[in-house]
């Protein structure tokens, strides 16, 4: 069986996921993706543990995949959301982030907001650094949720940072309207910081509480919705339900750039998941392959 037929038969509606191996080869008759995308998430950048140089090494490695652009799944900085975090520490994190991102300054980066990115300890809600609006500025994104289109593929970047991890009514109505407006069979990828469906919310919690409403919405647009990306858990998980792939793609930082603990299956692992990133290959016929690449930095 050639690779093209294997891909079509391996997953529901042609969706597959994989973990990279040195033995993975492409057959000569394989068709080519129309988009190659890097999905990084949970970088948790900080000065300690040599994280900046290690992250830069990862970005240099990712560029070798000849990606078209980056999707960043949030928790870009270590943690600004705790009560004790100062303005100075928050600015330090974002300064390191900016310096690291110079490594990929030639690429477009589409980010979503993670729970650790906003600084809530500002003295006032009117402080220019308070909350999610400041994160929108630092990540250089148009809004806390937004959409864009590339080569016929449509991308929705979501903000689940509401109480109980959910889309607010305004955002849900926007998503519903946007999906409805797309032509039939328009392939769609959605990215939220938090898993919408999957195994990891059963194991450790932390998933969308509005998963049933989102599942129903995706079912109504099952000809369009192909893949939901997430992070947050630092765990690798691939679930397929109603033809939609739900990929929780580990964490760039693994065990927050640390060596790990007694539950770590290896150095820098979080539980059984090594630090890494994913490469997405999107095809003209709506197939998408999600491959997780562990890194050793």
C-alpha positions in Angstrom: 0.0 0.0 0.0 1.5 3.4 -0.9 1.7 6.2 1.5 -1.2 8.1 0.0 -3.6 5.2 0.4 -2.3 4.5 3.9 -3.0 8.1 5.0 -6.5 7.9 3.6 -7.2 4.6 5.4 -5.3 5.2 8.7 -7.7 7.8 10.2 -11.3 8.8 10.2 -11.8 11.3 7.3 -8.1 11.0 6.4 -6.8 12.6 9.6 -3.6 11.1 11.1 -1.1 12.0 13.8 2.4 10.6 14.4 5.5 10.9 16.5 8.6 11.6 14.5 11.1 8.8 14.2 14.5 8.7 12.3 13.0 5.9 10.3 10.1 7.9 8.9 10.5 8.1 5.1 8.3 9.6 2.4 7.7 7.5 -0.7 8.5 9.1 -4.1 4.9 9.1 -5.2 3.6 11.0 -2.2 1.7 14.2 -2.9 2.9 17.5 -1.4 1.2 19.5 1.3 0.1 23.0 0.4 1.0 24.3 3.9 3.6 23.2 6.4 3.0 24.7 9.8 4.9 24.6 13.2 2.7 24.4 16.3 4.6 25.4 19.4 3.0 25.7 22.8 3.8 26.2 26.5 7.2 27.8 25.9 7.1 29.3 29.5 10.1 31.4 28.7 12.2 32.5 31.6 15.9 33.4 32.3 16.6 30.3 34.4 17.6 26.8 33.3 19.2 28.2 30.2 15.7 28.4 28.7 16.3 31.3 26.2 19.2 29.6 24.4 17.5 26.2 24.4 14.3 27.7 23.0 16.3 29.5 20.3 18.0 26.2 19.4 14.5 24.6 19.0 13.4 27.4 16.7 16.5 27.0 14.6 15.6 23.3 14.4 12.0 24.0 13.4 13.2 26.3 10.5 14.8 23.2 8.9 11.3 21.8 8.3 10.8 24.7 5.9 7.5 25.8 7.6 5.3 28.5 6.2 4.4 30.0 9.5 4.1 29.3 13.2 1.1 28.7 15.5 1.9 29.5 19.1 -0.5 27.9 21.6 0.0 30.2 24.6 1.7 30.2 27.9 4.5 32.0 26.1 6.0 33.3 29.3 6.7 31.4 32.5 3.9 32.8 34.7 2.6 36.4 35.1 -0.8 35.3 36.5 0.2 34.7 40.1 -0.6 37.4 42.8 3.1 37.8 43.8 4.4 38.5 40.3 5.7 42.0 39.9 5.6 44.4 37.0 9.3 44.1 36.6 9.2 40.3 36.5 6.4 40.4 33.9 8.4 42.8 31.7 11.5 40.6 32.1 9.6 37.6 30.8 8.3 39.5 27.8 11.7 41.0 27.0 13.2 37.6 26.9 10.3 36.4 24.7 10.9 39.3 22.2 14.6 38.5 22.0 14.0 34.8 21.3 11.4 35.6 18.7 13.9 37.5 16.7 15.1 34.1 15.6 12.0 33.7 13.5 11.4 37.4 12.7 11.1 36.4 9.0 8.0 34.2 9.8 4.4 35.1 10.6 3.5 33.9 14.1 -0.2 33.5 15.1 -0.6 33.2 18.8 -3.3 32.6 21.4 -3.4 33.6 25.0 -2.5 31.1 27.7 -3.6 31.3 31.3 -0.1 32.2 32.5 0.4 35.1 30.0 -1.8 37.9 31.6 -0.7 39.9 34.5 -3.6 40.3 36.9 -1.7 41.8 39.9 -1.6 45.3 38.4 -2.7 47.9 40.9 -5.7 48.8 38.8 -7.7 47.3 35.9 -6.9 50.6 34.1 -3.1 49.9 34.3 -1.9 49.4 30.6 -0.2 46.1 31.6 -3.3 44.6 33.2 -4.9 41.5 31.8 -5.4 40.1 28.3 -5.3 43.4 26.3 -1.6 43.8 27.2 -0.9 40.2 26.1 -2.6 40.9 22.7 -0.1 43.8 22.3 3.0 41.8 23.3 2.0 38.8 21.1 1.3 41.2 18.2 -2.1 39.7 17.5 -5.2 41.5 16.3 -7.6 40.5 19.1 -7.9 37.9 21.9 -9.7 35.7 19.3 -9.5 36.1 15.5 -9.3 34.2 12.3 -7.2 34.1 9.1 -6.9 32.2 5.9 -3.9 30.6 4.1 -4.0 28.6 0.8 -7.7 27.8 1.2 -7.3 26.6 4.8 -9.1 28.6 7.5 -7.7 29.1 11.0 -9.6 30.2 14.1 -7.6 31.3 17.2 -9.7 31.1 20.3 -9.6 32.5 23.8 -10.8 30.0 26.5 -9.5 32.2 29.4 -12.9 32.7 31.0 -14.2 31.2 34.2 -14.5 27.4 33.9 -12.5 27.5 30.7 -15.0 28.4 28.1 -15.7 30.7 25.1 -17.7 33.8 26.2 -21.1 34.2 24.5 -19.8 36.9 22.1 -16.9 34.7 21.0 -19.1 31.6 20.5 -21.6 33.5 18.4 -18.7 34.9 16.3 -17.3 31.4 15.8 -20.7 30.0 14.9 -21.3 32.8 12.4 -17.8 32.5 10.8 -18.1 28.8 10.3 -21.6 29.1 8.8 -20.3 31.8 6.3 -17.5 29.5 5.0 -18.2 27.7 1.7 -19.0 24.0 2.0 -16.0 21.7 2.5 -13.7 24.6 3.4 -11.0 23.0 5.6 -10.7 24.5 9.1 -8.1 24.3 11.9 -8.9 25.7 15.4 -6.4 26.5 18.1 -7.2 27.1 21.8 -4.7 27.0 24.6 -6.9 24.4 26.4 -8.0 21.0 25.0 -11.6 21.0 23.8 -11.8 17.2 23.8 -9.3 14.5 24.5 -7.8 12.0 26.9 -5.8 14.5 28.9 -8.8 16.4 30.5 -9.9 13.0 31.9 -6.4 12.4 33.3 -5.6 15.9 34.7 -8.5 18.2 34.0 -7.9 21.6 32.5 -10.1 21.2 29.4 -12.9 23.4 27.9 -16.1 23.1 30.0 -18.1 24.1 26.9 -16.9 21.0 25.0 -20.4 19.7 24.3 -21.5 22.9 22.7 -18.3 23.1 20.6 -18.7 19.4 19.7 -22.2 20.0 18.5 -21.1 23.1 16.5 -18.3 21.1 14.9 -20.7 18.3 14.0 -22.9 20.7 12.2 -19.9 21.7 10.1 -18.3 18.3 9.9 -17.4 18.9 6.2 -15.2 21.8 7.4 -13.7 21.2 10.8 -10.6 19.0 10.5 -8.4 19.7 13.5 -8.4 21.3 17.0 -5.0 22.1 18.4 -4.2 22.7 22.1 -1.5 22.8 24.7 -1.8 23.6 28.4 -1.5 20.0 29.6 2.2 19.5 28.6 1.0 16.1 27.5 0.8 14.5 24.1 -2.7 13.3 23.1 -4.5 12.6 19.9 -8.2 12.0 19.9 -10.6 11.6 17.0 -14.3 12.2 17.5 -16.9 12.7 14.7 -14.1 12.9 12.2 -12.4 15.8 14.0 -8.8 15.4 15.2 -8.1 16.9 18.7 -4.3 17.2 19.2 -2.8 18.3 22.5 0.8 18.8 21.4 2.9 18.5 24.5 5.0 21.5 25.5 8.1 23.1 24.2 9.3 23.5 27.8 8.5 20.0 28.8 8.8 20.1 32.6 9.0 23.9 32.5 12.7 23.5 31.3 13.5 21.6 34.5 14.8 18.0 34.8 11.5 16.6 35.9 10.2 14.8 39.0 9.3 11.2 40.1 6.5 11.0 37.5 8.8 12.0 34.6 9.5 9.1 32.2 12.7 10.7 31.2 14.8 13.9 31.7 12.8 17.0 31.1 9.6 15.0 30.5 6.3 15.9 31.9 4.9 12.5 32.9 5.3 10.4 29.8 5.6 13.3 27.3 9.0 14.6 26.2 9.5 18.3 25.4 8.8 19.1 21.7 6.8 20.7 19.0 4.5 19.6 16.2 4.7 20.0 12.4 1.4 20.1 10.5 1.1 19.2 6.9 -2.1 20.5 5.3 -3.3 19.1 1.9 -5.5 20.6 -0.7 -8.1 17.8 -0.2 -8.6 18.6 3.5 -6.2 16.1 5.0 -3.9 17.2 7.8 -1.1 15.3 9.4 0.1 16.3 12.9 3.6 15.0 13.7 5.1 15.6 17.2 8.9 16.1 17.3 10.5 15.6 20.7 13.6 17.8 21.1 16.7 17.3 23.1 17.7 20.8 24.1 
